[in-house]
Amino acid sequence: MHIRNVGIILLTATVLIVKAQPFSQGLFGAGKILSVSCDTAGVSEGPAGANVTWTIPLTVRDTINSDAQALPAAGTPYFSKFPSATDALLSRGTLTEYTYYHIANDSLMLLGFADSLQTVVYFNPELMDLRTLAFGNSFTDVFGYRDTTPALNTALVSKIDGIRTVTFDGTGKLVLPWKTFSQALRFKSVTTQTDSTWLGTVLTSAYTMTTTNFSWEDTTLPKNTSFSISRIATTVGGISVLNSVVTFLEPAPSAVIRTIGNGAGEATNLTVVSQIDNSVAIKVPSSMTLEKLSFVVYDLDGRVAAVTSLQSGPAGLAHGHIMERLSKGIYLFAIKGGKGILGAGKMVVR
């Protein structure tokens, strides 16, 4: 087992967890989740502090639906490897993977994960969250993993050594183009993790990854709703590569709207860029940002199924929320302004 693969899989397994969230929300990542990946250009985490308003313009890059299930650890296929686990998170993708946790009255500990190809058991589990973390406070935890495989009359040793500090560093309001966290809590985490491989006592490969993550939560919003900005520096052989990831997460709604075609008369410079949780965000030309716009949904018989007003927002976005719960199917829509219909097309609700 090559340690680089372990590190990549580890990051995949914990990427939904590493963003600190209110402990009472339970196992973050369980359920059907819509992940909205956003462009990173011009996106800043803003200041720390109390009663801060963060207004962050975003451009959607792509969306991914995922599904994970929280289970009692006992009875899962790899429980014998994690006897102290109380809960497991089952994720189905290319592989069926179980991530194991120990949940106590005040703490959430990551014990490791397993699938059909490998089992990673932390000899030093990672503290993921504390119920009692108060604004301005922080906690630091050291975690690690070891695996030894016989090789060439010696041993191939794979190691993970990490340290993570989480700080509750902000409160206030987070304003995104399509969602407002009116009672936002911001958590900053800094994780430094070194993955290395040793052949006996000889170091054969190593790389270090430092991730600085800012995550916003709001306990008044549905569980698993969050926004995060991560800045990642990976160092190999003295050379560092920087990367940033900006992601909005929310429970995948029963009705997700997306465009599937254009109707006659649609303005060529007016496109739908994001429609999630019955929220509609429209990219509009600068000449329309001051117009009063409405989004009208019709069934295939031409009857009005829903109407919402669109509010002007940053980055040329106009957004609104459809109050009606639309049944699954294909609909027509029109975008109307003071000069009549500005755009039209079809959409699917699933």
Order of alpha helices (4+ residues) and beta strands (2+ residues): alpha-beta-beta-beta-beta-beta-beta-beta-beta-beta-beta-beta-beta-beta-beta-beta-beta-beta-beta-beta-beta-beta
